[in-house]
Amino acid sequence: MKLLSFLIPFLLIGCGYKPSSVYTKKVLGNNIHVSVQISRTDPKNSVIIKDAVNEAIVGRFDAKLAEKKDTDIDLVVSIGSVSFAALSYDKDGYIISYKAKVVLNASCKTNNGKSKSFSTTGEFDFPIEANSVISDSKRFEAIKYASADAINEIISKIAIMGIMNK
């Protein structure tokens, strides 16, 4: 067992494996400026998404959020759309679960002038009480988790940019 726990990391390192965070960090650098464009129709969701983006950047990559002039990259995120769809019904025909879907538009611009824009989608399924409406707390929680899913996709696309530029 000890031999196996030593052998697996040795094989991964020996074959040139690098986690995607290495490539993402290569593109993002150490100082990142993140701006989330506030939606006039849904400002509360914009704040939730901004917090989720900042948490992902700081938590996953140990990067620093900085002013635009001091950064290696500028990441601009805006809400494309937020929607809810019924997923399942109880025996009486009442909705008992929903799917929240968040579409985020992102633009990534580096100091050397390279720019890339893309759209990502995040989803989150959640239950509700039969014959009731979605409460604000459930709605915000669903948007937060669906946004985190979309942000994971943004980070994956940035990692792919790093792999293509190596």
MARBA-3410 file (N, C-alpha, C, O; in Angstrom, 1 decimal):
166
0.8,-1.2,0.0,0.0,0.0,0.0,0.9,1.3,0.0,0.6,2.2,-0.7 ~ 1.9,1.3,0.8,2.8,2.4,0.8,3.5,2.6,-0.5,3.7,3.7,-1.0 ~ 3.9,1.5,-1.2,4.5,1.5,-2.5,3.5,2.2,-3.5,4.0,3.0,-4.3 ~ 2.3,1.8,-3.4,1.3,2.3,-4.4,1.1,3.8,-4.1,0.9,4.6,-5.1 ~ 1.0,4.3,-2.9,0.8,5.7,-2.6,2.0,6.5,-3.0,1.9,7.7,-3.3
3.2,5.9,-3.1,4.4,6.6,-3.6,4.4,6.5,-5.2,4.8,7.5,-5.8 ~ 4.0,5.4,-5.7,4.1,5.2,-7.2,3.2,6.1,-8.0,3.5,6.6,-9.0 ~ 1.9,6.3,-7.5,0.9,7.0,-8.3,1.4,8.5,-8.5,1.4,9.0,-9.6 ~ 1.8,9.2,-7.4,2.3,10.6,-7.7,3.5,10.6,-8.5,3.7,11.6,-9.4 ~ 4.4,9.7,-8.4,5.6,9.6,-9.2,5.3,9.5,-10.7,5.9,10.1,-11.5
4.3,8.6,-11.0,3.9,8.4,-12.4,3.2,9.7,-12.9,3.5,10.0,-14.1 ~ 2.4,10.3,-12.1,1.7,11.5,-12.6,2.7,12.6,-12.9,2.6,13.3,-13.9 ~ 3.7,12.8,-12.0,4.7,13.9,-12.2,5.6,13.5,-13.4,6.0,14.3,-14.2 ~ 5.9,12.2,-13.5,6.8,11.7,-14.5,6.2,11.9,-15.9,7.0,12.1,-16.9 ~ 4.9,11.8,-16.1,4.3,11.9,-17.4,4.0,13.3,-17.8,3.4,13.5,-18.8
4.3,14.3,-16.9,4.1,15.7,-17.3,2.7,16.2,-16.9,2.3,17.3,-17.4 ~ 2.0,15.5,-16.1,0.7,16.0,-15.6,0.8,17.3,-14.8,1.7,17.4,-13.9 ~ -0.1,18.2,-15.2,-0.2,19.4,-14.4,-1.7,19.7,-14.2,-2.4,19.5,-15.1 ~ -2.1,20.1,-13.0,-3.5,20.4,-12.8,-3.9,21.6,-13.6,-3.0,22.4,-13.9 ~ -5.2,21.7,-13.9,-5.6,22.9,-14.7,-5.4,24.2,-14.0,-5.3,25.2,-14.7
-5.3,24.2,-12.7,-5.1,25.5,-12.0,-3.7,26.1,-12.3,-3.5,27.3,-12.2 ~ -2.7,25.2,-12.7,-1.4,25.7,-13.1,-1.6,26.6,-14.4,-1.0,27.7,-14.5 ~ -2.4,26.1,-15.4,-2.6,26.8,-16.6,-3.5,28.0,-16.4,-3.2,29.1,-17.0 ~ -4.5,27.9,-15.5,-5.3,29.1,-15.3,-4.5,30.2,-14.6,-4.6,31.3,-14.9 ~ -3.6,29.8,-13.7,-2.8,30.8,-13.0,-1.8,31.4,-14.0,-1.5,32.6,-13.8
-1.4,30.7,-15.0,-0.5,31.2,-16.0,-1.2,32.3,-16.8,-0.6,33.3,-17.1 ~ -2.5,32.1,-17.1,-3.3,33.2,-17.8,-3.6,34.3,-16.9,-3.5,35.5,-17.2 ~ -4.1,34.0,-15.7,-4.6,35.0,-14.8,-3.6,35.8,-14.1,-3.8,37.0,-13.9 ~ -2.4,35.2,-13.8,-1.4,36.0,-13.1,-1.7,36.1,-11.6,-2.5,35.3,-11.1 ~ -1.0,37.0,-10.9,-1.2,37.1,-9.5,-2.2,38.2,-9.1,-2.8,38.1,-8.1
-2.3,39.2,-10.0,-3.2,40.3,-9.7,-4.3,40.4,-10.8,-4.0,40.4,-11.9 ~ -5.5,40.3,-10.3,-6.6,40.2,-11.2,-7.6,41.3,-10.9,-7.9,41.6,-9.7 ~ -8.1,42.0,-11.9,-9.2,42.9,-11.7,-10.5,42.3,-12.2,-10.6,41.8,-13.4 ~ -11.5,42.2,-11.4,-12.8,41.5,-11.7,-13.8,42.6,-11.6,-14.0,43.3,-10.6 ~ -14.6,42.7,-12.7,-15.7,43.6,-12.6,-17.0,42.9,-13.1,-16.9,42.3,-14.1
-18.0,43.0,-12.3,-19.3,42.4,-12.7,-20.2,43.6,-13.0,-20.5,44.5,-12.2 ~ -20.7,43.6,-14.2,-21.6,44.6,-14.7,-23.0,44.4,-14.0,-23.6,43.4,-14.1 ~ -23.4,45.4,-13.3,-24.6,45.4,-12.5,-25.8,45.5,-13.5,-25.9,46.4,-14.3 ~ -26.7,44.6,-13.4,-27.9,44.5,-14.2,-28.9,45.5,-13.6,-29.2,45.4,-12.4 ~ -29.5,46.4,-14.4,-30.5,47.3,-13.9,-31.8,46.6,-13.5,-32.5,47.1,-12.6
-32.1,45.6,-14.2,-33.3,44.8,-14.0,-33.2,43.9,-12.8,-34.2,43.5,-12.2 ~ -32.0,43.5,-12.4,-31.8,42.5,-11.4,-30.5,42.8,-10.6,-29.6,42.0,-10.7 ~ -30.4,43.9,-9.9,-29.2,44.3,-9.2,-28.8,43.3,-8.1,-27.6,43.1,-7.8 ~ -29.8,42.7,-7.4,-29.4,41.8,-6.3,-28.7,40.6,-6.8,-27.7,40.1,-6.2 ~ -29.1,40.0,-8.0,-28.4,38.9,-8.6,-27.0,39.3,-9.0,-26.0,38.5,-8.8
-26.8,40.5,-9.4,-25.4,40.9,-9.8,-24.5,40.9,-8.6,-23.3,40.6,-8.8 ~ -25.0,41.3,-7.5,-24.1,41.3,-6.3,-23.8,39.9,-5.9,-22.7,39.6,-5.5 ~ -24.8,39.0,-5.9,-24.5,37.6,-5.6,-23.4,37.0,-6.5,-22.5,36.3,-6.1 ~ -23.5,37.3,-7.8,-22.6,36.8,-8.8,-21.2,37.4,-8.6,-20.2,36.7,-8.7 ~ -21.1,38.7,-8.3,-19.8,39.4,-8.0,-19.1,38.7,-6.8,-17.9,38.4,-6.9
-19.9,38.4,-5.8,-19.3,37.7,-4.6,-18.8,36.3,-5.0,-17.7,35.9,-4.5 ~ -19.6,35.6,-5.8,-19.2,34.3,-6.2,-17.9,34.3,-7.0,-17.1,33.4,-6.9 ~ -17.8,35.3,-8.0,-16.6,35.4,-8.8,-15.4,35.7,-7.9,-14.4,35.1,-8.1 ~ -15.5,36.7,-7.1,-14.4,37.1,-6.2,-14.0,35.9,-5.3,-12.8,35.6,-5.2 ~ -14.9,35.2,-4.8,-14.6,34.0,-3.9,-13.9,32.9,-4.7,-12.9,32.3,-4.2
-14.3,32.7,-6.0,-13.6,31.7,-6.8,-12.2,32.1,-7.1,-11.3,31.3,-7.1 ~ -12.0,33.4,-7.5,-10.6,33.8,-7.9,-9.7,33.8,-6.7,-8.6,33.3,-6.8 ~ -10.1,34.3,-5.5,-9.3,34.3,-4.3,-9.1,32.9,-3.8,-8.0,32.5,-3.4 ~ -10.2,32.1,-3.7,-10.1,30.8,-3.0,-9.4,29.8,-3.8,-8.7,29.0,-3.2 ~ -9.6,29.7,-5.1,-9.0,28.7,-5.9,-7.6,28.9,-6.4,-6.8,28.0,-6.5
-7.3,30.2,-6.6,-6.0,30.5,-7.2,-5.0,31.3,-6.4,-3.9,31.7,-6.8 ~ -5.5,31.6,-5.2,-4.7,32.4,-4.3,-4.2,33.6,-4.9,-3.0,34.1,-4.7 ~ -5.0,34.2,-5.8,-4.7,35.4,-6.5,-5.2,36.6,-5.7,-6.1,36.5,-4.8 ~ -4.7,37.8,-6.0,-5.2,39.0,-5.3,-6.0,39.8,-6.3,-5.7,40.0,-7.4 ~ -7.1,40.3,-5.7,-8.0,41.3,-6.5,-7.4,42.6,-6.3,-7.0,43.1,-5.2
-7.2,43.3,-7.5,-6.5,44.6,-7.4,-7.2,45.6,-8.3,-8.1,45.3,-9.1 ~ -6.7,46.8,-8.3,-7.3,47.9,-9.1,-6.8,47.6,-10.6,-5.8,46.9,-10.8 ~ -7.6,48.1,-11.5,-7.4,47.8,-12.9,-6.0,48.1,-13.4,-5.4,47.4,-14.2 ~ -5.4,49.2,-12.9,-4.1,49.7,-13.4,-2.9,48.8,-12.9,-1.9,48.8,-13.5 ~ -3.2,48.0,-11.8,-2.1,47.2,-11.2,-2.3,45.7,-11.5,-1.7,44.9,-10.9
-3.0,45.3,-12.6,-3.4,43.9,-12.8,-2.7,43.3,-14.0,-2.2,44.0,-14.9 ~ -2.7,42.0,-14.0,-2.2,41.2,-15.1,-3.3,41.0,-16.1,-3.1,40.8,-17.3 ~ -4.5,40.9,-15.6,-5.7,40.6,-16.4,-6.9,41.3,-15.9,-7.1,41.6,-14.7 ~ -7.8,41.6,-16.9,-9.1,42.2,-16.5,-10.2,41.2,-16.9,-10.3,40.9,-18.1 ~ -11.0,40.8,-16.0,-12.1,39.9,-16.2,-13.4,40.6,-16.0,-13.7,41.1,-14.9
-14.2,40.7,-17.0,-15.5,41.4,-16.9,-16.6,40.3,-17.1,-16.6,39.6,-18.1 ~ -17.5,40.3,-16.1,-18.6,39.3,-16.1,-19.9,40.1,-16.1,-20.1,41.0,-15.3 ~ -20.8,39.6,-16.9,-22.2,40.2,-16.8,-23.2,39.1,-16.9,-22.9,38.0,-17.4 ~ -24.4,39.4,-16.4,-25.5,38.4,-16.4,-26.1,38.4,-17.8,-26.6,39.4,-18.2 ~ -26.1,37.2,-18.4,-26.8,37.1,-19.7,-28.3,36.9,-19.4,-29.2,37.6,-19.9
-28.6,35.9,-18.5,-30.0,35.7,-18.1,-30.1,34.8,-16.9,-29.1,34.1,-16.6 ~ -31.2,34.9,-16.2,-31.5,34.1,-15.0,-32.9,33.5,-15.3,-33.8,34.3,-15.5 ~ -33.0,32.2,-15.2,-34.4,31.6,-15.4,-34.6,30.4,-14.5,-33.6,29.8,-14.0 ~ -35.9,30.1,-14.3,-36.3,29.0,-13.4,-37.2,28.1,-14.2,-38.1,28.7,-14.9 ~ -37.0,26.8,-14.2,-37.9,25.9,-14.9,-38.4,24.8,-13.9,-37.6,24.3,-13.1
-39.6,24.4,-14.1,-40.1,23.3,-13.2,-39.5,22.0,-13.7,-39.4,21.7,-14.8 ~ -39.1,21.2,-12.6,-38.4,19.9,-12.9,-39.4,18.7,-12.7,-39.5,17.8,-13.5 ~ -40.0,18.8,-11.5,-40.9,17.6,-11.2,-42.1,18.1,-10.4,-42.1,19.2,-9.8 ~ -43.1,17.2,-10.5,-44.4,17.5,-9.9,-44.8,16.4,-8.9,-44.4,15.3,-9.1 ~ -45.6,16.7,-8.0,-46.2,15.7,-7.1,-47.4,15.0,-7.7,-47.7,15.4,-8.8
-48.0,14.1,-7.0,-49.2,13.4,-7.5,-50.4,14.3,-7.8,-51.2,13.9,-8.6 ~ -50.4,15.4,-7.2,-51.5,16.4,-7.4,-51.3,17.4,-8.5,-52.1,18.2,-8.8 ~ -50.1,17.3,-9.1,-49.7,18.3,-10.1,-49.0,19.5,-9.7,-48.8,20.4,-10.5 ~ -48.7,19.6,-8.4,-47.9,20.8,-7.9,-46.4,20.6,-8.1,-45.9,19.5,-8.0 ~ -45.8,21.7,-8.5,-44.3,21.7,-8.7,-43.6,21.5,-7.3,-44.0,22.1,-6.4
-42.7,20.5,-7.3,-41.9,20.3,-6.1,-40.4,20.5,-6.3,-39.7,20.4,-5.3 ~ -40.0,20.7,-7.5,-38.6,21.0,-7.7,-38.4,21.9,-9.0,-39.1,21.7,-9.9 ~ -37.4,22.7,-8.9,-37.1,23.6,-10.0,-35.6,23.5,-10.4,-34.8,23.0,-9.6 ~ -35.3,24.0,-11.5,-33.9,24.1,-12.0,-33.7,25.6,-12.2,-34.4,26.3,-13.0 ~ -32.6,26.2,-11.6,-32.2,27.5,-11.8,-31.1,27.5,-12.9,-30.2,26.6,-12.8
-31.2,28.4,-13.9,-30.2,28.4,-14.9,-29.7,29.9,-15.0,-30.5,30.8,-15.2 ~ -28.4,30.0,-15.0,-27.8,31.3,-15.1,-26.8,31.3,-16.2,-26.0,30.4,-16.3 ~ -27.0,32.3,-17.1,-26.0,32.5,-18.2,-25.2,33.7,-17.9,-25.7,34.8,-17.7 ~ -23.9,33.5,-17.9,-22.9,34.6,-17.7,-22.1,34.8,-18.9,-21.7,33.9,-19.6 ~ -21.9,36.1,-19.3,-21.1,36.5,-20.4,-19.8,37.0,-19.8,-19.8,37.9,-18.8
-18.7,36.5,-20.2,-17.4,36.9,-19.7,-16.4,37.4,-20.8,-16.5,36.9,-21.9 ~ -15.6,38.4,-20.4,-14.6,38.9,-21.3,-13.3,38.9,-20.5,-13.3,39.5,-19.4 ~ -12.3,38.4,-21.1,-11.0,38.3,-20.4,-10.0,39.0,-21.3,-9.7,38.6,-22.4 ~ -9.3,40.1,-20.7,-8.4,40.9,-21.5,-7.1,40.9,-20.7,-7.0,41.4,-19.5 ~ -6.0,40.6,-21.4,-4.7,40.6,-20.7,-4.0,41.9,-21.0,-4.4,42.7,-21.9
-2.9,42.2,-20.3,-2.1,43.4,-20.5,-1.5,43.5,-21.9,-1.3,44.6,-22.4 ~ -1.2,42.3,-22.4,-0.5,42.3,-23.8,-1.5,42.5,-24.9,-1.2,42.4,-26.1 ~ -2.8,42.8,-24.6,-3.8,43.1,-25.6,-4.6,41.9,-26.0,-5.6,42.1,-26.8 ~ -4.3,40.7,-25.6,-5.1,39.5,-26.0,-6.5,39.6,-25.3,-6.5,39.9,-24.1 ~ -7.5,39.3,-26.0,-8.8,39.3,-25.5,-9.6,38.1,-25.9,-9.5,37.7,-27.1
-10.5,37.6,-25.1,-11.4,36.5,-25.4,-12.7,36.7,-24.7,-12.7,37.1,-23.5 ~ -13.8,36.5,-25.4,-15.1,36.6,-24.8,-15.8,35.3,-25.0,-15.6,34.6,-26.0 ~ -16.6,34.9,-24.0,-17.3,33.7,-24.1,-18.5,33.8,-23.2,-18.6,34.6,-22.3 ~ -19.4,32.8,-23.4,-20.7,32.7,-22.6,-20.7,31.4,-21.9,-20.3,30.3,-22.5 ~ -21.1,31.3,-20.6,-21.1,30.1,-19.9,-22.5,29.9,-19.2,-23.2,30.9,-19.0
-22.9,28.7,-19.0,-24.2,28.4,-18.3,-24.0,27.6,-17.1,-23.2,26.6,-17.1 ~ -24.6,27.9,-16.0,-24.6,27.2,-14.8,-26.0,26.8,-14.4,-27.0,27.5,-14.6 ~ -26.2,25.6,-13.8,-27.5,25.1,-13.4,-27.5,24.6,-12.0,-26.4,24.2,-11.5 ~ -28.6,24.7,-11.3,-28.8,24.2,-9.9,-30.2,23.7,-9.7,-31.1,24.5,-10.0 ~ -30.4,22.5,-9.3,-31.7,21.9,-9.0,-32.0,22.1,-7.5,-31.1,21.8,-6.7
-33.2,22.4,-7.2,-33.6,22.6,-5.8,-35.1,22.2,-5.6,-35.9,22.5,-6.4 ~ -35.4,21.7,-4.4,-36.8,21.4,-4.1,-37.5,22.5,-3.4,-36.8,23.4,-2.8 ~ -38.8,22.5,-3.5,-39.6,23.5,-2.7,-40.8,22.7,-2.1,-41.0,21.6,-2.5 ~ -41.5,23.3,-1.2,-42.7,22.7,-0.7,-43.8,22.7,-1.8,-43.9,23.6,-2.6 ~ -44.5,21.6,-1.8,-45.6,21.5,-2.8,-46.6,22.6,-2.6,-46.9,23.0,-1.5
-47.2,23.2,-3.7,-48.2,24.2,-3.7,-47.7,25.5,-3.0,-48.4,26.2,-2.3 ~ -46.4,25.8,-3.3,-45.8,27.1,-2.7,-45.0,27.7,-3.8,-44.7,27.2,-4.9 ~ -44.7,29.0,-3.6,-43.8,29.7,-4.5,-42.4,29.7,-4.0,-42.1,29.3,-2.9 ~ -41.5,30.0,-4.9,-40.1,30.0,-4.6,-39.8,31.2,-3.6,-40.1,32.4,-4.0 ~ -39.3,31.0,-2.5,-39.0,32.1,-1.5,-37.8,32.8,-2.0,-37.0,32.3,-2.8
-37.6,34.1,-1.5,-36.4,34.8,-1.9,-35.1,34.2,-1.5,-34.2,34.2,-2.3 ~ -35.1,33.6,-0.3,-33.9,32.9,0.1,-33.5,31.7,-0.7,-32.4,31.5,-1.1 ~ -34.5,30.9,-1.1,-34.3,29.8,-2.0,-33.8,30.3,-3.4,-32.9,29.7,-4.0 ~ -34.5,31.4,-3.9,-34.1,31.9,-5.2,-32.7,32.4,-5.2,-31.9,32.1,-6.1 ~ -32.3,33.2,-4.2,-30.9,33.7,-4.1,-29.9,32.6,-4.0,-28.8,32.6,-4.6
-30.2,31.6,-3.2,-29.3,30.4,-3.0,-29.2,29.7,-4.3,-28.0,29.3,-4.7 ~ -30.3,29.5,-5.0,-30.2,28.8,-6.3,-29.4,29.6,-7.3,-28.6,29.0,-8.1 ~ -29.5,30.9,-7.3,-28.8,31.7,-8.3,-27.3,31.7,-7.9,-26.4,31.6,-8.8 ~ -27.0,31.7,-6.6,-25.6,31.6,-6.2,-24.9,30.3,-6.6,-23.8,30.4,-7.2 ~ -25.6,29.2,-6.4,-25.0,27.9,-6.8,-24.9,27.8,-8.3,-24.0,27.2,-8.9
-25.9,28.2,-9.0,-25.9,28.2,-10.5,-24.8,29.1,-11.0,-24.1,28.7,-12.0 ~ -24.6,30.2,-10.4,-23.5,31.1,-10.8,-22.2,30.5,-10.6,-21.3,30.6,-11.4 ~ -22.0,29.8,-9.4,-20.8,29.2,-9.1,-20.5,28.1,-10.2,-19.3,27.9,-10.6 ~ -21.5,27.4,-10.7,-21.3,26.4,-11.7,-20.9,27.1,-13.0,-20.0,26.6,-13.7 ~ -21.5,28.2,-13.3,-21.1,29.0,-14.5,-19.6,29.5,-14.4,-18.9,29.5,-15.4
-19.3,30.0,-13.2,-17.9,30.5,-13.0,-16.9,29.3,-13.1,-15.8,29.6,-13.6 ~ -17.3,28.1,-12.7,-16.4,27.0,-12.9,-16.1,26.8,-14.4,-15.0,26.5,-14.8 ~ -17.1,27.0,-15.2,-16.9,26.9,-16.6,-16.0,28.0,-17.2,-15.2,27.8,-18.1 ~ -16.2,29.2,-16.6,-15.3,30.3,-17.0,-13.9,30.0,-16.7,-13.0,30.2,-17.5 ~ -13.7,29.5,-15.5,-12.3,29.1,-15.1,-11.7,28.0,-16.0,-10.5,28.0,-16.3
-12.6,27.1,-16.4,-12.1,26.0,-17.3,-11.7,26.6,-18.6,-10.7,26.1,-19.2 ~ -12.5,27.5,-19.1,-12.2,28.1,-20.4,-10.9,28.9,-20.3,-10.1,29.0,-21.3 ~ -10.6,29.6,-19.2,-9.4,30.3,-19.0,-8.2,29.3,-18.9,-7.2,29.6,-19.5 ~ -8.4,28.2,-18.3,-7.4,27.2,-18.2,-7.0,26.7,-19.6,-5.9,26.4,-20.0 ~ -8.0,26.5,-20.5,-7.8,26.1,-21.9,-7.0,27.1,-22.6,-6.2,26.8,-23.4
-7.3,28.4,-22.3,-6.5,29.5,-22.9,-5.0,29.3,-22.5,-4.1,29.6,-23.4 ~ -4.8,29.0,-21.3,-3.4,28.8,-20.8,-2.7,27.6,-21.5,-1.5,27.6,-21.7 ~ -3.5,26.5,-21.7,-2.9,25.3,-22.3,-2.6,25.6,-23.8,-1.5,25.2,-24.3 ~ -3.4,26.4,-24.5,-3.2,26.7,-25.9,-2.0,27.7,-26.1,-1.4,27.7,-27.1 ~ -1.7,28.4,-25.0,-0.6,29.4,-25.1,0.7,29.0,-24.6,1.6,29.7,-24.4
0.8,27.7,-24.2,2.0,27.2,-23.6,3.1,27.0,-24.6,4.2,26.6,-24.2
END
